[in-house]
């Protein structure tokens, strides 16, 4: 059995490590289950997990095997798994679950708060980590569950729950008084979900997408942006408008240029992703132009926790599910799912995906077996 690991100091480097499923089964304790991971999505979102692995704690979710140096980690992924061994009442063999996994063949879990709909992984090392990532859904308890949507769900739900939270946060703040929302890395799936969500709201400001020249035609075809500007045309943005920026990339040179051009009209800059993790060294003079006082990092789990408190778990789940169902239906018109047969094949393309060499209309699903 195998575990796919990433070198923490250089996210383009990876290795495969052998794991021992027989030993894991032999050591399975009362209250534990073993699940075999069927499929998982890999997107720019996973690159963000690596870029923020130490600051937010993403490396802690699934400690890497054979990692005496501590230099290697497991980038968390979203996908589906099947329970193949269980010492927990209410969790039967063959039950399929959706949630947060390591890129590996199997995982030992310690379920708590088991219900017909979900459970939490109560593993000790995960207790202090954000609870939203410890929540697993049981497919047998889901009304109208359709297994044919598993790939799209694994790809889009983790991204579009962030899109939903961003829409909700912007609306609750009345868009900070802005007359335009500028979304950087407009071709990213989280950005698309956000733009589509804002397009559904009649009261939202105009939405401008910023993207590369190569992706401009694709972004335009989506029909959810009021205007599209290339990275080589940043000065075409109307800097006279009060603006909220939503940054999906973390490119400090781009942020610095726009912050300087907008000046006081840059009301708020919300950072969501860090796919341009290689620019995080602050070595570009434009980085000094970033208005730090008006910049913030958006952490979706914190917003989810707030809204669960406001609406209750069922209230949040219903609103988020309706949003994500709409986005999944829209994705049928633009997204093509690519499957990778095993970890060896994944390893061959992994580095390219990390640095962004992938068409924006593609979604990557890895099948560990």
C-alpha positions as CSV (number, residue, x, y, z in Angstrom):
1,X,0.0,0.0,0.0
2,X,1.2,3.6,-0.7
3,X,1.1,7.1,0.7
4,X,1.8,10.1,-1.5
5,X,4.0,12.7,0.3
6,X,5.1,16.3,-0.5
7,X,8.3,18.0,0.5
8,X,7.3,20.8,2.7
9,X,10.0,23.2,1.6
10,X,9.4,22.7,-2.1
11,X,5.8,21.7,-3.0
12,X,6.8,20.5,-6.4
13,X,8.8,17.6,-4.9
14,X,7.0,14.3,-4.0
15,X,7.6,10.7,-3.1
16,X,5.7,7.5,-2.6
17,X,6.1,5.7,0.7
18,X,5.0,2.1,1.4
19,X,2.5,1.6,4.2
20,X,1.4,-1.6,6.0
21,X,-2.3,-2.2,5.9
22,X,-2.0,-5.6,7.5
23,X,-0.3,-4.0,10.5
24,X,-2.9,-1.3,10.7
25,X,-5.7,-4.0,10.8
26,X,-3.9,-6.0,13.4
27,X,-3.6,-2.9,15.7
28,X,-7.2,-1.7,15.1
29,X,-8.7,-0.8,18.5
30,X,-12.2,-0.8,19.7
31,X,-13.7,2.5,18.5
32,X,-11.7,2.5,15.3
33,X,-12.4,2.0,11.7
34,X,-10.2,1.4,8.6
35,X,-11.3,3.0,5.4
36,X,-10.0,2.4,1.9
37,X,-9.8,5.6,-0.1
38,X,-11.5,5.2,-3.5
39,X,-11.0,8.5,-5.2
40,X,-9.9,12.1,-4.4
41,X,-9.7,15.4,-6.1
42,X,-6.5,17.4,-6.6
43,X,-6.8,21.1,-7.3
44,X,-5.2,24.5,-6.5
45,X,-6.9,24.3,-3.2
46,X,-4.6,21.5,-2.2
47,X,-1.6,23.7,-3.1
48,X,-3.0,26.3,-0.7
49,X,-3.0,23.7,2.0
50,X,0.7,23.1,1.5
51,X,1.5,26.8,1.3
52,X,-0.3,27.4,4.6
53,X,0.6,24.0,6.0
54,X,2.7,25.3,9.0
55,X,0.8,28.5,9.7
56,X,-2.7,26.9,9.8
57,X,-1.8,23.4,10.6
58,X,-2.7,21.4,7.5
59,X,0.3,19.2,7.8
60,X,-0.9,18.0,11.1
61,X,-4.1,16.3,9.9
62,X,-2.4,13.2,8.5
63,X,1.1,12.7,9.9
64,X,3.4,11.3,7.2
65,X,4.7,7.8,7.4
66,X,8.5,7.1,7.7
67,X,9.2,10.8,8.2
68,X,12.0,11.0,10.8
69,X,13.3,14.3,9.4
70,X,9.9,15.9,9.6
71,X,10.5,17.4,6.1
72,X,7.7,15.5,4.4
73,X,3.9,15.8,4.7
74,X,0.6,14.6,3.4
75,X,-1.4,17.3,1.5
76,X,-5.0,16.8,2.6
77,X,-7.5,15.9,-0.1
78,X,-11.3,15.6,-0.4
79,X,-12.8,12.4,-1.7
80,X,-14.7,9.2,-1.0
81,X,-13.7,6.1,0.9
82,X,-15.3,2.8,2.0
83,X,-15.3,1.3,5.5
84,X,-13.5,-2.1,5.2
85,X,-12.9,-2.8,8.9
86,X,-15.0,-1.5,11.8
87,X,-15.0,-1.7,15.6
88,X,-17.7,1.0,15.9
89,X,-21.4,0.3,16.4
90,X,-23.4,2.0,13.7
91,X,-20.6,2.0,11.1
92,X,-20.9,-1.1,9.0
93,X,-18.6,-2.7,6.4
94,X,-19.3,-1.4,3.0
95,X,-20.5,2.1,4.2
96,X,-19.2,4.8,1.9
97,X,-18.1,8.2,3.3
98,X,-17.2,11.6,1.9
99,X,-14.7,13.9,3.6
100,X,-11.0,14.8,4.2
101,X,-8.3,12.2,3.6
102,X,-4.6,11.8,3.1
103,X,-3.5,11.0,-0.5
104,X,-3.1,7.3,0.5
105,X,-4.7,3.9,0.0
106,X,-6.2,3.7,3.5
107,X,-6.7,5.6,6.8
108,X,-7.4,4.5,10.3
109,X,-10.1,6.7,12.0
110,X,-11.6,7.0,15.5
111,X,-15.2,8.1,14.9
112,X,-17.2,10.0,17.5
113,X,-20.6,11.7,17.4
114,X,-21.9,9.0,15.1
115,X,-25.3,9.5,13.6
116,X,-27.2,8.1,10.5
117,X,-25.9,11.2,8.6
118,X,-22.3,11.8,9.7
119,X,-19.5,11.3,12.2
120,X,-16.5,13.2,13.4
121,X,-13.0,11.8,13.5
122,X,-12.0,11.9,17.1
123,X,-8.3,11.1,16.6
124,X,-6.4,12.8,19.4
125,X,-4.0,14.6,17.1
126,X,-7.0,16.2,15.2
127,X,-8.8,17.5,18.3
128,X,-7.3,21.0,18.2
129,X,-7.7,21.4,14.4
130,X,-10.7,23.1,12.7
131,X,-13.7,20.9,13.2
132,X,-15.1,21.3,9.7
133,X,-12.3,19.2,8.4
134,X,-13.0,16.4,10.9
135,X,-16.6,15.9,9.7
136,X,-17.5,13.0,7.5
137,X,-20.8,12.3,5.6
138,X,-22.4,8.9,5.3
139,X,-23.7,8.2,1.8
140,X,-26.3,5.8,3.1
141,X,-27.9,8.6,5.1
142,X,-28.0,11.1,2.3
143,X,-31.4,11.7,0.6
144,X,-31.3,11.4,-3.2
145,X,-27.6,10.5,-3.2
146,X,-26.3,10.0,-6.7
147,X,-23.0,8.2,-7.0
148,X,-22.6,9.4,-10.6
149,X,-21.8,12.9,-9.2
150,X,-18.9,11.7,-6.9
151,X,-16.1,13.1,-9.1
152,X,-17.7,16.5,-9.5
153,X,-18.6,16.6,-5.8
154,X,-15.0,15.8,-4.8
155,X,-13.7,18.5,-7.1
156,X,-16.2,21.3,-6.5
157,X,-17.7,21.0,-3.0
158,X,-14.6,21.9,-1.0
159,X,-14.1,24.9,-3.3
160,X,-17.6,26.0,-3.6
161,X,-18.3,25.9,0.1
162,X,-15.6,28.6,0.2
163,X,-17.4,30.4,-2.6
164,X,-20.6,30.2,-0.7
165,X,-19.0,31.6,2.5
166,X,-17.3,34.4,0.5
167,X,-20.7,35.4,-1.1
168,X,-22.3,35.3,2.3
169,X,-19.5,37.3,4.0
170,X,-19.6,40.0,1.2
171,X,-23.4,40.3,1.4
172,X,-23.4,40.5,5.2
173,X,-20.9,43.4,4.9
174,X,-23.0,45.1,2.1
175,X,-19.9,44.5,-0.1
176,X,-18.0,47.0,2.1
177,X,-19.7,49.8,0.2
178,X,-18.0,48.9,-3.0
179,X,-19.4,49.4,-6.5
180,X,-17.2,46.7,-8.0
181,X,-15.7,43.4,-6.9
182,X,-12.4,42.5,-8.6
183,X,-11.6,38.7,-8.5
184,X,-8.0,37.7,-9.2
185,X,-7.3,34.3,-10.7
186,X,-10.8,34.4,-12.2
187,X,-10.4,31.0,-13.9
188,X,-10.0,29.2,-10.6
189,X,-12.9,27.0,-9.6
190,X,-13.4,28.9,-6.3
191,X,-13.5,32.2,-8.2
192,X,-16.0,30.8,-10.7
193,X,-18.2,29.6,-7.9
194,X,-18.0,33.1,-6.3
195,X,-18.7,34.9,-9.5
196,X,-21.7,32.6,-10.3
197,X,-23.0,33.2,-6.8
198,X,-22.7,36.9,-7.0
199,X,-24.4,36.9,-10.4
200,X,-27.4,35.3,-8.8
201,X,-27.7,38.2,-6.4
202,X,-29.5,41.2,-8.0
203,X,-28.0,43.6,-5.4
204,X,-24.4,42.7,-6.0
205,X,-21.9,45.1,-7.5
206,X,-20.4,44.6,-10.9
207,X,-17.9,41.7,-10.9
208,X,-14.6,42.0,-12.8
209,X,-12.5,38.9,-13.4
210,X,-8.7,39.2,-13.8
211,X,-7.1,36.3,-15.6
212,X,-4.2,35.3,-17.9
213,X,-4.4,35.9,-21.7
214,X,-4.6,32.2,-22.4
215,X,-7.6,31.8,-20.1
216,X,-9.5,34.9,-21.1
217,X,-11.7,33.2,-23.7
218,X,-12.7,30.4,-21.3
219,X,-13.5,32.9,-18.5
220,X,-15.6,35.0,-20.9
221,X,-17.5,31.9,-22.0
222,X,-18.7,31.3,-18.4
223,X,-21.0,34.4,-18.5
224,X,-20.7,35.2,-14.8
225,X,-18.3,38.1,-15.0
226,X,-19.4,41.7,-16.0
227,X,-15.9,42.4,-17.3
228,X,-12.7,40.5,-17.9
229,X,-9.2,41.9,-17.8
230,X,-5.8,40.2,-18.4
231,X,-2.9,40.4,-16.1
232,X,-1.1,42.5,-18.8
233,X,-4.0,45.0,-18.7
234,X,-4.3,45.8,-15.0
235,X,-4.4,49.5,-15.6
236,X,-7.6,49.0,-17.5
237,X,-9.4,48.4,-14.2
238,X,-11.6,51.4,-13.3
239,X,-9.7,52.8,-10.4
240,X,-12.3,55.5,-9.8
241,X,-14.7,52.9,-8.4
242,X,-14.8,51.8,-4.8
243,X,-13.4,48.3,-4.9
244,X,-13.3,45.1,-3.0
245,X,-10.6,42.7,-4.2
246,X,-10.8,38.9,-3.8
247,X,-7.5,37.3,-4.4
248,X,-7.3,33.6,-5.1
249,X,-3.6,33.5,-6.1
250,X,-1.4,35.3,-3.6
251,X,0.8,37.0,-6.3
252,X,2.3,39.9,-4.4
253,X,3.5,41.8,-7.5
254,X,-0.1,41.9,-8.9
255,X,-1.6,42.8,-5.5
256,X,1.0,45.6,-5.1
257,X,0.3,47.1,-8.5
258,X,-3.5,47.1,-8.0
259,X,-3.3,48.4,-4.4
260,X,-1.1,51.3,-5.6
261,X,-3.4,52.1,-8.6
262,X,-6.6,52.0,-6.5
263,X,-5.3,53.9,-3.6
264,X,-8.0,54.9,-1.2
265,X,-10.6,53.3,-3.5
266,X,-9.3,49.9,-2.4
267,X,-11.7,49.3,0.4
268,X,-10.8,45.7,1.3
269,X,-8.6,43.0,-0.1
270,X,-9.6,39.5,0.8
271,X,-7.0,36.8,0.3
272,X,-8.3,33.3,-0.1
273,X,-5.7,31.1,-1.8
274,X,-2.0,31.0,-2.3
275,X,-1.5,29.1,-5.6
276,X,1.4,31.4,-6.4
277,X,3.2,30.2,-3.3
278,X,6.6,30.8,-5.0
279,X,6.0,34.6,-4.7
280,X,5.5,34.5,-1.0
281,X,9.2,35.5,-0.2
282,X,8.3,39.2,-0.4
283,X,11.1,39.7,-2.8
284,X,9.2,42.0,-5.3
285,X,9.3,45.7,-4.6
286,X,5.6,45.9,-5.6
287,X,4.9,43.9,-2.5
288,X,5.7,47.0,-0.5
289,X,2.7,48.7,-2.1
290,X,0.2,46.3,-0.6
291,X,-2.2,48.1,1.9
292,X,-1.8,45.7,4.8
293,X,-4.4,47.5,7.0
294,X,-7.1,46.8,4.4
295,X,-6.0,43.3,3.7
296,X,-7.2,40.1,5.4
297,X,-7.0,36.4,5.0
298,X,-10.4,34.6,4.6
299,X,-10.5,31.3,6.5
300,X,-13.7,29.5,5.4
301,X,-13.8,27.2,8.5
302,X,-14.1,30.2,10.8
303,X,-17.0,31.6,8.7
304,X,-18.7,28.2,8.7
305,X,-18.4,28.0,12.5
306,X,-19.9,31.4,12.8
307,X,-22.9,30.6,10.6
308,X,-23.5,27.2,12.2
309,X,-23.8,29.2,15.4
310,X,-26.2,31.6,13.7
311,X,-28.3,29.1,11.7
312,X,-27.6,25.8,13.3
313,X,-25.9,22.9,11.6
314,X,-29.0,21.9,9.5
315,X,-29.6,25.5,8.5
316,X,-26.1,26.0,7.3
317,X,-26.0,22.6,5.5
318,X,-29.3,23.4,3.7
319,X,-28.2,26.8,2.5
320,X,-24.7,25.7,1.5
321,X,-26.1,22.6,-0.3
322,X,-28.5,24.6,-2.4
323,X,-25.6,26.9,-3.4
324,X,-23.3,24.0,-4.3
325,X,-26.0,22.1,-6.2
326,X,-26.5,25.2,-8.4
327,X,-22.8,25.4,-9.0
328,X,-22.5,21.7,-9.8
329,X,-25.3,22.0,-12.4
330,X,-23.6,24.9,-14.0
331,X,-20.3,23.0,-14.1
332,X,-21.8,20.6,-16.6
333,X,-21.3,23.3,-19.2
334,X,-17.7,23.9,-18.7
335,X,-15.8,21.3,-16.6
336,X,-14.1,18.2,-18.0
337,X,-13.1,15.5,-15.4
338,X,-9.7,13.8,-15.9
339,X,-9.0,10.6,-14.0
340,X,-5.5,9.3,-13.0
341,X,-5.3,5.6,-12.5
342,X,-2.8,5.3,-9.7
343,X,-0.2,7.1,-7.6
344,X,2.6,6.3,-10.0
345,X,0.7,8.1,-12.8
346,X,-0.2,11.0,-10.4
347,X,3.4,11.4,-9.5
348,X,4.3,12.1,-13.1
349,X,2.0,15.1,-13.4
350,X,1.9,16.3,-9.8
351,X,4.7,18.9,-10.1
352,X,3.0,20.5,-13.2
353,X,-0.3,20.7,-11.4
354,X,1.3,22.4,-8.4
355,X,2.8,25.2,-10.6
356,X,-0.5,25.6,-12.4
357,X,0.1,23.7,-15.7
358,X,-3.4,22.6,-16.1
359,X,-6.4,23.8,-18.1
360,X,-8.9,25.7,-15.9
361,X,-11.8,23.7,-17.4
362,X,-10.3,20.4,-16.2
363,X,-10.7,18.7,-12.9
364,X,-8.3,16.0,-11.7
365,X,-9.5,12.9,-9.9
366,X,-6.9,10.4,-8.5
367,X,-7.9,6.7,-8.1
368,X,-5.4,5.3,-5.5
369,X,-6.1,1.6,-6.5
